Amino acid sequence: MRVVVDRDRCEGNAFCVNIAPAVFELDDDEYAVVITDPVPVEQEALAEKAIEACPRAALSRRD
């Protein structure tokens, strides 16, 4: 699976980073970035939780 960040929607709330720190981090501008592409199988469940938890719906799954 792959995760895409919509930078126009991202506010840098870091919910994704807190849920799946092996998958996401904040860049210098405080936007979420995906650091593992594709997401490792063992991290997929956490990535899904991060997608669901994003308050701005800035994350989406791509298979």
CHARMM internal coordinates of N, CA and C (Angstrom, degrees):
IC EDIT
DIST 1 N 1 CA 1.4420
DIST 1 CA 1 C 1.5116
ANGL 1 N 1 CA 1 C 110.13
DIST 1 C 2 N 1.3212
ANGL 1 CA 1 C 2 N 114.90
DIHE 1 N 1 CA 1 C 2 N 151.99
DIST 2 N 2 CA 1.4571
ANGL 1 C 2 N 2 CA 121.47
DIHE 1 CA 1 C 2 N 2 CA 175.04
DIST 2 CA 2 C 1.5249
ANGL 2 N 2 CA 2 C 108.30
DIHE 1 C 2 N 2 CA 2 C -122.97
DIST 2 C 3 N 1.3251
ANGL 2 CA 2 C 3 N 116.34
DIHE 2 N 2 CA 2 C 3 N 151.82
DIST 3 N 3 CA 1.4537
ANGL 2 C 3 N 3 CA 121.60
DIHE 2 CA 2 C 3 N 3 CA 176.54
DIST 3 CA 3 C 1.5237
ANGL 3 N 3 CA 3 C 107.64
DIHE 2 C 3 N 3 CA 3 C -121.71
DIST 3 C 4 N 1.3300
ANGL 3 CA 3 C 4 N 115.37
DIHE 3 N 3 CA 3 C 4 N 136.10
DIST 4 N 4 CA 1.4594
ANGL 3 C 4 N 4 CA 121.71
DIHE 3 CA 3 C 4 N 4 CA 179.35
DIST 4 CA 4 C 1.5207
ANGL 4 N 4 CA 4 C 108.29
DIHE 3 C 4 N 4 CA 4 C -115.03
DIST 4 C 5 N 1.3252
ANGL 4 CA 4 C 5 N 115.80
DIHE 4 N 4 CA 4 C 5 N 137.40
DIST 5 N 5 CA 1.4629
ANGL 4 C 5 N 5 CA 122.24
DIHE 4 CA 4 C 5 N 5 CA 176.89
DIST 5 CA 5 C 1.5231
ANGL 5 N 5 CA 5 C 108.66
DIHE 4 C 5 N 5 CA 5 C -104.19
DIST 5 C 6 N 1.3132
ANGL 5 CA 5 C 6 N 116.13
DIHE 5 N 5 CA 5 C 6 N 125.07
DIST 6 N 6 CA 1.4689
ANGL 5 C 6 N 6 CA 121.87
DIHE 5 CA 5 C 6 N 6 CA 174.21
DIST 6 CA 6 C 1.5211
ANGL 6 N 6 CA 6 C 107.11
DIHE 5 C 6 N 6 CA 6 C -87.76
DIST 6 C 7 N 1.3111
ANGL 6 CA 6 C 7 N 116.85
DIHE 6 N 6 CA 6 C 7 N 102.49
DIST 7 N 7 CA 1.4726
ANGL 6 C 7 N 7 CA 121.33
DIHE 6 CA 6 C 7 N 7 CA -175.95
DIST 7 CA 7 C 1.5235
ANGL 7 N 7 CA 7 C 112.53
DIHE 6 C 7 N 7 CA 7 C -65.99
DIST 7 C 8 N 1.3250
ANGL 7 CA 7 C 8 N 117.37
DIHE 7 N 7 CA 7 C 8 N -21.58
DIST 8 N 8 CA 1.4595
ANGL 7 C 8 N 8 CA 119.58
DIHE 7 CA 7 C 8 N 8 CA 176.78
DIST 8 CA 8 C 1.5283
ANGL 8 N 8 CA 8 C 111.54
DIHE 7 C 8 N 8 CA 8 C -71.82
DIST 8 C 9 N 1.3232
ANGL 8 CA 8 C 9 N 117.02
DIHE 8 N 8 CA 8 C 9 N -25.34
DIST 9 N 9 CA 1.4636
ANGL 8 C 9 N 9 CA 121.60
DIHE 8 CA 8 C 9 N 9 CA -179.60
DIST 9 CA 9 C 1.5271
ANGL 9 N 9 CA 9 C 112.39
DIHE 8 C 9 N 9 CA 9 C -97.41
DIST 9 C 10 N 1.3166
ANGL 9 CA 9 C 10 N 118.02
DIHE 9 N 9 CA 9 C 10 N -28.20
DIST 10 N 10 CA 1.4694
ANGL 9 C 10 N 10 CA 122.43
DIHE 9 CA 9 C 10 N 10 CA -174.90
DIST 10 CA 10 C 1.5263
ANGL 10 N 10 CA 10 C 110.47
DIHE 9 C 10 N 10 CA 10 C -64.84
DIST 10 C 11 N 1.3328
ANGL 10 CA 10 C 11 N 115.12
DIHE 10 N 10 CA 10 C 11 N 132.87
DIST 11 N 11 CA 1.4681
ANGL 10 C 11 N 11 CA 121.37
DIHE 10 CA 10 C 11 N 11 CA 175.87
DIST 11 CA 11 C 1.5223
ANGL 11 N 11 CA 11 C 112.35
DIHE 10 C 11 N 11 CA 11 C -112.16
DIST 11 C 12 N 1.3156
ANGL 11 CA 11 C 12 N 117.10
DIHE 11 N 11 CA 11 C 12 N 3.02
DIST 12 N 12 CA 1.4558
ANGL 11 C 12 N 12 CA 119.95
DIHE 11 CA 11 C 12 N 12 CA 179.22
DIST 12 CA 12 C 1.5182
ANGL 12 N 12 CA 12 C 113.38
DIHE 11 C 12 N 12 CA 12 C 73.28
DIST 12 C 13 N 1.3238
ANGL 12 CA 12 C 13 N 117.03
DIHE 12 N 12 CA 12 C 13 N 29.90
DIST 13 N 13 CA 1.4698
ANGL 12 C 13 N 13 CA 120.71
DIHE 12 CA 12 C 13 N 13 CA 179.16
DIST 13 CA 13 C 1.5235
ANGL 13 N 13 CA 13 C 112.80
DIHE 12 C 13 N 13 CA 13 C -69.17
DIST 13 C 14 N 1.3097
ANGL 13 CA 13 C 14 N 117.14
DIHE 13 N 13 CA 13 C 14 N -19.46
DIST 14 N 14 CA 1.4687
ANGL 13 C 14 N 14 CA 124.73
DIHE 13 CA 13 C 14 N 14 CA 174.89
DIST 14 CA 14 C 1.5195
ANGL 14 N 14 CA 14 C 114.55
DIHE 13 C 14 N 14 CA 14 C 67.63
DIST 14 C 15 N 1.3158
ANGL 14 CA 14 C 15 N 118.86
DIHE 14 N 14 CA 14 C 15 N 18.48
DIST 15 N 15 CA 1.4588
ANGL 14 C 15 N 15 CA 119.91
DIHE 14 CA 14 C 15 N 15 CA 173.09
DIST 15 CA 15 C 1.5245
ANGL 15 N 15 CA 15 C 109.45
DIHE 14 C 15 N 15 CA 15 C -56.79
DIST 15 C 16 N 1.3213
ANGL 15 CA 15 C 16 N 116.56
DIHE 15 N 15 CA 15 C 16 N -43.44
DIST 16 N 16 CA 1.4622
ANGL 15 C 16 N 16 CA 120.94
DIHE 15 CA 15 C 16 N 16 CA -178.37
DIST 16 CA 16 C 1.5253
ANGL 16 N 16 CA 16 C 111.41
DIHE 15 C 16 N 16 CA 16 C -62.71
DIST 16 C 17 N 1.3140
ANGL 16 CA 16 C 17 N 116.29
DIHE 16 N 16 CA 16 C 17 N -41.67
DIST 17 N 17 CA 1.4660
ANGL 16 C 17 N 17 CA 120.69
DIHE 16 CA 16 C 17 N 17 CA 179.62
DIST 17 CA 17 C 1.5257
ANGL 17 N 17 CA 17 C 110.68
DIHE 16 C 17 N 17 CA 17 C -64.24
DIST 17 C 18 N 1.3238
ANGL 17 CA 17 C 18 N 116.62
DIHE 17 N 17 CA 17 C 18 N -40.91
DIST 18 N 18 CA 1.4597
ANGL 17 C 18 N 18 CA 120.33
DIHE 17 CA 17 C 18 N 18 CA 179.69
DIST 18 CA 18 C 1.5236
ANGL 18 N 18 CA 18 C 111.97
DIHE 17 C 18 N 18 CA 18 C -67.78
DIST 18 C 19 N 1.3179
ANGL 18 CA 18 C 19 N 117.55
DIHE 18 N 18 CA 18 C 19 N -33.62
DIST 19 N 19 CA 1.4617
ANGL 18 C 19 N 19 CA 121.55
DIHE 18 CA 18 C 19 N 19 CA -178.24
DIST 19 CA 19 C 1.5244
ANGL 19 N 19 CA 19 C 111.45
DIHE 18 C 19 N 19 CA 19 C -82.76
DIST 19 C 20 N 1.3247
ANGL 19 CA 19 C 20 N 116.91
DIHE 19 N 19 CA 19 C 20 N -42.79
DIST 20 N 20 CA 1.4717
ANGL 19 C 20 N 20 CA 121.06
DIHE 19 CA 19 C 20 N 20 CA -174.54
DIST 20 CA 20 C 1.5323
ANGL 20 N 20 CA 20 C 110.45
DIHE 19 C 20 N 20 CA 20 C -134.76
DIST 20 C 21 N 1.3276
ANGL 20 CA 20 C 21 N 117.27
DIHE 20 N 20 CA 20 C 21 N 71.68
DIST 21 N 21 CA 1.4656
ANGL 20 C 21 N 21 CA 119.83
DIHE 20 CA 20 C 21 N 21 CA -176.85
DIST 21 CA 21 C 1.5299
ANGL 21 N 21 CA 21 C 114.47
DIHE 20 C 21 N 21 CA 21 C -66.49
DIST 21 C 22 N 1.3236
ANGL 21 CA 21 C 22 N 117.47
DIHE 21 N 21 CA 21 C 22 N -16.78
DIST 22 N 22 CA 1.4643
ANGL 21 C 22 N 22 CA 119.97
DIHE 21 CA 21 C 22 N 22 CA 176.37
DIST 22 CA 22 C 1.5226
ANGL 22 N 22 CA 22 C 111.72
DIHE 21 C 22 N 22 CA 22 C -81.61
DIST 22 C 23 N 1.3305
ANGL 22 CA 22 C 23 N 116.50
DIHE 22 N 22 CA 22 C 23 N -8.64
DIST 23 N 23 CA 1.4675
ANGL 22 C 23 N 23 CA 121.55
DIHE 22 CA 22 C 23 N 23 CA -177.39
DIST 23 CA 23 C 1.5312
ANGL 23 N 23 CA 23 C 111.96
DIHE 22 C 23 N 23 CA 23 C -111.94
DIST 23 C 24 N 1.3328
ANGL 23 CA 23 C 24 N 116.80
DIHE 23 N 23 CA 23 C 24 N -35.37
DIST 24 N 24 CA 1.4653
ANGL 23 C 24 N 24 CA 121.36
DIHE 23 CA 23 C 24 N 24 CA -174.37
DIST 24 CA 24 C 1.5179
ANGL 24 N 24 CA 24 C 111.65
DIHE 23 C 24 N 24 CA 24 C -124.46
DIST 24 C 25 N 1.3257
ANGL 24 CA 24 C 25 N 114.97
DIHE 24 N 24 CA 24 C 25 N 153.41
DIST 25 N 25 CA 1.4586
ANGL 24 C 25 N 25 CA 122.43
DIHE 24 CA 24 C 25 N 25 CA 168.12
DIST 25 CA 25 C 1.5218
ANGL 25 N 25 CA 25 C 107.00
DIHE 24 C 25 N 25 CA 25 C -149.49
DIST 25 C 26 N 1.3190
ANGL 25 CA 25 C 26 N 116.24
DIHE 25 N 25 CA 25 C 26 N 167.10
DIST 26 N 26 CA 1.4583
ANGL 25 C 26 N 26 CA 120.45
DIHE 25 CA 25 C 26 N 26 CA 175.36
DIST 26 CA 26 C 1.5230
ANGL 26 N 26 CA 26 C 108.55
DIHE 25 C 26 N 26 CA 26 C -96.67
DIST 26 C 27 N 1.3301
ANGL 26 CA 26 C 27 N 116.04
DIHE 26 N 26 CA 26 C 27 N 138.75
DIST 27 N 27 CA 1.4566
ANGL 26 C 27 N 27 CA 119.52
DIHE 26 CA 26 C 27 N 27 CA 178.01
DIST 27 CA 27 C 1.5284
ANGL 27 N 27 CA 27 C 109.82
DIHE 26 C 27 N 27 CA 27 C -84.19
DIST 27 C 28 N 1.3071
ANGL 27 CA 27 C 28 N 116.97
DIHE 27 N 27 CA 27 C 28 N -174.49
DIST 28 N 28 CA 1.4691
ANGL 27 C 28 N 28 CA 121.77
DIHE 27 CA 27 C 28 N 28 CA -177.24
DIST 28 CA 28 C 1.5220
ANGL 28 N 28 CA 28 C 112.84
DIHE 27 C 28 N 28 CA 28 C -62.96
DIST 28 C 29 N 1.3351
ANGL 28 CA 28 C 29 N 116.69
DIHE 28 N 28 CA 28 C 29 N -22.82
DIST 29 N 29 CA 1.4650
ANGL 28 C 29 N 29 CA 121.23
DIHE 28 CA 28 C 29 N 29 CA 178.90
DIST 29 CA 29 C 1.5263
ANGL 29 N 29 CA 29 C 111.93
DIHE 28 C 29 N 29 CA 29 C -94.29
DIST 29 C 30 N 1.3380
ANGL 29 CA 29 C 30 N 116.69
DIHE 29 N 29 CA 29 C 30 N 7.57
DIST 30 N 30 CA 1.4674
ANGL 29 C 30 N 30 CA 123.45
DIHE 29 CA 29 C 30 N 30 CA 179.11
DIST 30 CA 30 C 1.5309
ANGL 30 N 30 CA 30 C 113.70
DIHE 29 C 30 N 30 CA 30 C 69.21
DIST 30 C 31 N 1.3376
ANGL 30 CA 30 C 31 N 116.57
DIHE 30 N 30 CA 30 C 31 N 27.82
DIST 31 N 31 CA 1.4607
ANGL 30 C 31 N 31 CA 121.47
DIHE 30 CA 30 C 31 N 31 CA 172.09
DIST 31 CA 31 C 1.5186
ANGL 31 N 31 CA 31 C 108.90
DIHE 30 C 31 N 31 CA 31 C -101.40
DIST 31 C 32 N 1.3254
ANGL 31 CA 31 C 32 N 115.50
DIHE 31 N 31 CA 31 C 32 N 146.94
DIST 32 N 32 CA 1.4597
ANGL 31 C 32 N 32 CA 119.87
DIHE 31 CA 31 C 32 N 32 CA 177.37
DIST 32 CA 32 C 1.5249
ANGL 32 N 32 CA 32 C 109.92
DIHE 31 C 32 N 32 CA 32 C -69.09
DIST 32 C 33 N 1.3127
ANGL 32 CA 32 C 33 N 114.88
DIHE 32 N 32 CA 32 C 33 N 141.55
DIST 33 N 33 CA 1.4609
ANGL 32 C 33 N 33 CA 121.48
DIHE 32 CA 32 C 33 N 33 CA 172.79
DIST 33 CA 33 C 1.5202
ANGL 33 N 33 CA 33 C 108.00
DIHE 32 C 33 N 33 CA 33 C -133.88
DIST 33 C 34 N 1.3214
ANGL 33 CA 33 C 34 N 115.19
DIHE 33 N 33 CA 33 C 34 N 148.49
DIST 34 N 34 CA 1.4597
ANGL 33 C 34 N 34 CA 121.71
DIHE 33 CA 33 C 34 N 34 CA 176.92
DIST 34 CA 34 C 1.5222
ANGL 34 N 34 CA 34 C 107.11
DIHE 33 C 34 N 34 CA 34 C -87.27
DIST 34 C 35 N 1.3177
ANGL 34 CA 34 C 35 N 116.63
DIHE 34 N 34 CA 34 C 35 N 126.72
DIST 35 N 35 CA 1.4683
ANGL 34 C 35 N 35 CA 120.06
DIHE 34 CA 34 C 35 N 35 CA -177.58
DIST 35 CA 35 C 1.5179
ANGL 35 N 35 CA 35 C 112.77
DIHE 34 C 35 N 35 CA 35 C -103.87
DIST 35 C 36 N 1.3303
ANGL 35 CA 35 C 36 N 117.92
DIHE 35 N 35 CA 35 C 36 N -4.95
DIST 36 N 36 CA 1.4627
ANGL 35 C 36 N 36 CA 121.83
DIHE 35 CA 35 C 36 N 36 CA 175.46
DIST 36 CA 36 C 1.5169
ANGL 36 N 36 CA 36 C 108.43
DIHE 35 C 36 N 36 CA 36 C -132.14
DIST 36 C 37 N 1.3203
ANGL 36 CA 36 C 37 N 116.03
DIHE 36 N 36 CA 36 C 37 N 116.74
DIST 37 N 37 CA 1.4576
ANGL 36 C 37 N 37 CA 121.02
DIHE 36 CA 36 C 37 N 37 CA -178.04
DIST 37 CA 37 C 1.5179
ANGL 37 N 37 CA 37 C 108.88
DIHE 36 C 37 N 37 CA 37 C -138.18
DIST 37 C 38 N 1.3080
ANGL 37 CA 37 C 38 N 117.10
DIHE 37 N 37 CA 37 C 38 N 111.77
DIST 38 N 38 CA 1.4643
ANGL 37 C 38 N 38 CA 128.27
DIHE 37 CA 37 C 38 N 38 CA 3.01
DIST 38 CA 38 C 1.5211
ANGL 38 N 38 CA 38 C 111.82
DIHE 37 C 38 N 38 CA 38 C -75.57
DIST 38 C 39 N 1.3195
ANGL 38 CA 38 C 39 N 114.77
DIHE 38 N 38 CA 38 C 39 N 166.52
DIST 39 N 39 CA 1.4616
ANGL 38 C 39 N 39 CA 120.93
DIHE 38 CA 38 C 39 N 39 CA 178.10
DIST 39 CA 39 C 1.5312
ANGL 39 N 39 CA 39 C 108.34
DIHE 38 C 39 N 39 CA 39 C -70.13
DIST 39 C 40 N 1.3268
ANGL 39 CA 39 C 40 N 117.97
DIHE 39 N 39 CA 39 C 40 N 129.31
DIST 40 N 40 CA 1.4627
ANGL 39 C 40 N 40 CA 120.27
DIHE 39 CA 39 C 40 N 40 CA 177.64
DIST 40 CA 40 C 1.5363
ANGL 40 N 40 CA 40 C 111.16
DIHE 39 C 40 N 40 CA 40 C -59.82
DIST 40 C 41 N 1.2997
ANGL 40 CA 40 C 41 N 115.96
DIHE 40 N 40 CA 40 C 41 N 144.97
DIST 41 N 41 CA 1.4605
ANGL 40 C 41 N 41 CA 121.44
DIHE 40 CA 40 C 41 N 41 CA -177.20
DIST 41 CA 41 C 1.5235
ANGL 41 N 41 CA 41 C 111.47
DIHE 40 C 41 N 41 CA 41 C -52.51
DIST 41 C 42 N 1.3137
ANGL 41 CA 41 C 42 N 118.12
DIHE 41 N 41 CA 41 C 42 N -40.47
DIST 42 N 42 CA 1.4620
ANGL 41 C 42 N 42 CA 121.31
DIHE 41 CA 41 C 42 N 42 CA -177.83
DIST 42 CA 42 C 1.5304
ANGL 42 N 42 CA 42 C 112.74
DIHE 41 C 42 N 42 CA 42 C -70.71
DIST 42 C 43 N 1.3277
ANGL 42 CA 42 C 43 N 117.93
DIHE 42 N 42 CA 42 C 43 N -11.58
DIST 43 N 43 CA 1.4681
ANGL 42 C 43 N 43 CA 122.29
DIHE 42 CA 42 C 43 N 43 CA 178.84
DIST 43 CA 43 C 1.5312
ANGL 43 N 43 CA 43 C 112.78
DIHE 42 C 43 N 43 CA 43 C -105.71
DIST 43 C 44 N 1.3285
ANGL 43 CA 43 C 44 N 117.71
DIHE 43 N 43 CA 43 C 44 N -3.56
DIST 44 N 44 CA 1.4627
ANGL 43 C 44 N 44 CA 120.90
DIHE 43 CA 43 C 44 N 44 CA -174.88
DIST 44 CA 44 C 1.5264
ANGL 44 N 44 CA 44 C 113.22
DIHE 43 C 44 N 44 CA 44 C -60.86
DIST 44 C 45 N 1.3182
ANGL 44 CA 44 C 45 N 118.40
DIHE 44 N 44 CA 44 C 45 N -41.21
DIST 45 N 45 CA 1.4656
ANGL 44 C 45 N 45 CA 120.81
DIHE 44 CA 44 C 45 N 45 CA -178.71
DIST 45 CA 45 C 1.5256
ANGL 45 N 45 CA 45 C 110.38
DIHE 44 C 45 N 45 CA 45 C -63.43
DIST 45 C 46 N 1.3260
ANGL 45 CA 45 C 46 N 117.15
DIHE 45 N 45 CA 45 C 46 N -41.62
DIST 46 N 46 CA 1.4620
ANGL 45 C 46 N 46 CA 120.31
DIHE 45 CA 45 C 46 N 46 CA 178.18
DIST 46 CA 46 C 1.5251
ANGL 46 N 46 CA 46 C 110.94
DIHE 45 C 46 N 46 CA 46 C -68.18
DIST 46 C 47 N 1.3167
ANGL 46 CA 46 C 47 N 117.01
DIHE 46 N 46 CA 46 C 47 N -37.92
DIST 47 N 47 CA 1.4627
ANGL 46 C 47 N 47 CA 119.97
DIHE 46 CA 46 C 47 N 47 CA 177.60
DIST 47 CA 47 C 1.5284
ANGL 47 N 47 CA 47 C 110.47
DIHE 46 C 47 N 47 CA 47 C -62.98
DIST 47 C 48 N 1.3245
ANGL 47 CA 47 C 48 N 116.97
DIHE 47 N 47 CA 47 C 48 N -40.18
DIST 48 N 48 CA 1.4713
ANGL 47 C 48 N 48 CA 121.13
DIHE 47 CA 47 C 48 N 48 CA 177.29
DIST 48 CA 48 C 1.5360
ANGL 48 N 48 CA 48 C 110.85
DIHE 47 C 48 N 48 CA 48 C -62.45
DIST 48 C 49 N 1.3268
ANGL 48 CA 48 C 49 N 116.77
DIHE 48 N 48 CA 48 C 49 N -41.40
DIST 49 N 49 CA 1.4663
ANGL 48 C 49 N 49 CA 120.34
DIHE 48 CA 48 C 49 N 49 CA 177.57
DIST 49 CA 49 C 1.5228
ANGL 49 N 49 CA 49 C 110.44
DIHE 48 C 49 N 49 CA 49 C -63.31
DIST 49 C 50 N 1.3191
ANGL 49 CA 49 C 50 N 116.51
DIHE 49 N 49 CA 49 C 50 N -39.95
DIST 50 N 50 CA 1.4571
ANGL 49 C 50 N 50 CA 120.39
DIHE 49 CA 49 C 50 N 50 CA 178.96
DIST 50 CA 50 C 1.5279
ANGL 50 N 50 CA 50 C 111.16
DIHE 49 C 50 N 50 CA 50 C -64.09
DIST 50 C 51 N 1.3179
ANGL 50 CA 50 C 51 N 116.89
DIHE 50 N 50 CA 50 C 51 N -41.23
DIST 51 N 51 CA 1.4680
ANGL 50 C 51 N 51 CA 121.25
DIHE 50 CA 50 C 51 N 51 CA 178.01
DIST 51 CA 51 C 1.5271
ANGL 51 N 51 CA 51 C 109.65
DIHE 50 C 51 N 51 CA 51 C -60.23
DIST 51 C 52 N 1.3122
ANGL 51 CA 51 C 52 N 116.65
DIHE 51 N 51 CA 51 C 52 N -45.85
DIST 52 N 52 CA 1.4641
ANGL 51 C 52 N 52 CA 121.49
DIHE 51 CA 51 C 52 N 52 CA -179.46
DIST 52 CA 52 C 1.5233
ANGL 52 N 52 CA 52 C 112.04
DIHE 51 C 52 N 52 CA 52 C -66.97
DIST 52 C 53 N 1.3258
ANGL 52 CA 52 C 53 N 117.59
DIHE 52 N 52 CA 52 C 53 N -32.75
DIST 53 N 53 CA 1.4667
ANGL 52 C 53 N 53 CA 121.74
DIHE 52 CA 52 C 53 N 53 CA -174.82
DIST 53 CA 53 C 1.5235
ANGL 53 N 53 CA 53 C 113.86
DIHE 52 C 53 N 53 CA 53 C -84.12
DIST 53 C 54 N 1.3090
ANGL 53 CA 53 C 54 N 117.99
DIHE 53 N 53 CA 53 C 54 N -13.90
DIST 54 N 54 CA 1.4602
ANGL 53 C 54 N 54 CA 120.06
DIHE 53 CA 53 C 54 N 54 CA -176.95
DIST 54 CA 54 C 1.5271
ANGL 54 N 54 CA 54 C 110.24
DIHE 53 C 54 N 54 CA 54 C -61.97
DIST 54 C 55 N 1.3326
ANGL 54 CA 54 C 55 N 117.66
DIHE 54 N 54 CA 54 C 55 N 118.45
DIST 55 N 55 CA 1.4636
ANGL 54 C 55 N 55 CA 120.36
DIHE 54 CA 54 C 55 N 55 CA -176.45
DIST 55 CA 55 C 1.5292
ANGL 55 N 55 CA 55 C 114.05
DIHE 54 C 55 N 55 CA 55 C -68.37
DIST 55 C 56 N 1.3030
ANGL 55 CA 55 C 56 N 117.70
DIHE 55 N 55 CA 55 C 56 N -18.86
DIST 56 N 56 CA 1.4705
ANGL 55 C 56 N 56 CA 121.67
DIHE 55 CA 55 C 56 N 56 CA -179.19
DIST 56 CA 56 C 1.5335
ANGL 56 N 56 CA 56 C 112.20
DIHE 55 C 56 N 56 CA 56 C -107.14
DIST 56 C 57 N 1.3409
ANGL 56 CA 56 C 57 N 117.63
DIHE 56 N 56 CA 56 C 57 N 4.84
DIST 57 N 57 CA 1.4720
ANGL 56 C 57 N 57 CA 122.07
DIHE 56 CA 56 C 57 N 57 CA -178.30
DIST 57 CA 57 C 1.5323
ANGL 57 N 57 CA 57 C 110.54
DIHE 56 C 57 N 57 CA 57 C 52.56
DIST 57 C 58 N 1.3274
ANGL 57 CA 57 C 58 N 115.20
DIHE 57 N 57 CA 57 C 58 N 43.34
DIST 58 N 58 CA 1.4559
ANGL 57 C 58 N 58 CA 120.67
DIHE 57 CA 57 C 58 N 58 CA -178.16
DIST 58 CA 58 C 1.5214
ANGL 58 N 58 CA 58 C 113.16
DIHE 57 C 58 N 58 CA 58 C -88.16
DIST 58 C 59 N 1.3204
ANGL 58 CA 58 C 59 N 117.10
DIHE 58 N 58 CA 58 C 59 N -7.09
DIST 59 N 59 CA 1.4604
ANGL 58 C 59 N 59 CA 121.54
DIHE 58 CA 58 C 59 N 59 CA -178.32
DIST 59 CA 59 C 1.5108
ANGL 59 N 59 CA 59 C 109.94
DIHE 58 C 59 N 59 CA 59 C -110.02
DIST 59 C 60 N 1.3286
ANGL 59 CA 59 C 60 N 115.23
DIHE 59 N 59 CA 59 C 60 N 141.18
DIST 60 N 60 CA 1.4638
ANGL 59 C 60 N 60 CA 119.21
DIHE 59 CA 59 C 60 N 60 CA 175.70
DIST 60 CA 60 C 1.5174
ANGL 60 N 60 CA 60 C 109.63
DIHE 59 C 60 N 60 CA 60 C -142.25
DIST 60 C 61 N 1.3161
ANGL 60 CA 60 C 61 N 114.71
DIHE 60 N 60 CA 60 C 61 N 151.55
DIST 61 N 61 CA 1.4547
ANGL 60 C 61 N 61 CA 121.90
DIHE 60 CA 60 C 61 N 61 CA -178.87
DIST 61 CA 61 C 1.5209
ANGL 61 N 61 CA 61 C 109.11
DIHE 60 C 61 N 61 CA 61 C -92.82
DIST 61 C 62 N 1.3244
ANGL 61 CA 61 C 62 N 115.33
DIHE 61 N 61 CA 61 C 62 N 138.13
DIST 62 N 62 CA 1.4579
ANGL 61 C 62 N 62 CA 122.92
DIHE 61 CA 61 C 62 N 62 CA 173.08
DIST 62 CA 62 C 1.5203
ANGL 62 N 62 CA 62 C 107.08
DIHE 61 C 62 N 62 CA 62 C -127.31
DIST 62 C 63 N 1.3096
ANGL 62 CA 62 C 63 N 115.48
DIHE 62 N 62 CA 62 C 63 N 127.71
DIST 63 N 63 CA 1.4827
ANGL 62 C 63 N 63 CA 119.01
DIHE 62 CA 62 C 63 N 63 CA 179.41
DIST 63 CA 63 C 1.5067
ANGL 63 N 63 CA 63 C 111.41
DIHE 62 C 63 N 63 CA 63 C -94.76
END
COOR INIT
IC SEED 1 N 1 CA 1 C
IC BUILD
